[in-house]
């Protein structure tokens, strides 16, 4: 079946540190891949996406590259800010089916 | 920017009682989803609507859960009777067309069953 595995959290970083949140997937065919973010007290919102191999999604300084050979879609940011503190969810859809989410990774950034 | 509206924001109920959640998707969005998010887990799909029709309810516990979207606009999710294990965040999301499109989520309804 389709599934997403994310690194366990919580992740605690100092401001301006480099961030990596690992995500690997199992899917039939060629899924589209997503990162969603959930800020405290808010709903999930799309952060970035990639729809085919070697695509790079980017938004708000975050990046993730669709790696078919390693079935991965790791989220990275070069310099995190306190305002990036949130829960990050990796997700996929093989095409015509609803999103399947990972368990989420909580990020806390301290000043 | 248009938002997905959900109510209530919080709901506390006793087990065996009935509860209902309401969702109003972004205007014009044909596809509506209900997800359940247990603390520390990712959202899991309960039901997907395309207009007023159910597309996928394979993960909906139909002995106690029901969902409807009568006019293809807003939707109601009901639990009767509620059980302790139903305590979770219930999220509604919508998209313009089908799966694979960008989803817009509401803020959710946090259910606590005592």
Interface residues (C-beta under 8 A of the other chain):
Chain A: X4 X32 X36 X41 X42 X43 X44 X45 X46 X49 X89 X91 X93 X95 X96 X97 X98 X99 X100 X101 X102 X103 X104
Chain B: X4 X33 X40 X41 X42 X43 X44 X45 X48 X56 X91 X93 X98 X99 X100 X102 X103 X104 X105 X106 X107 X108
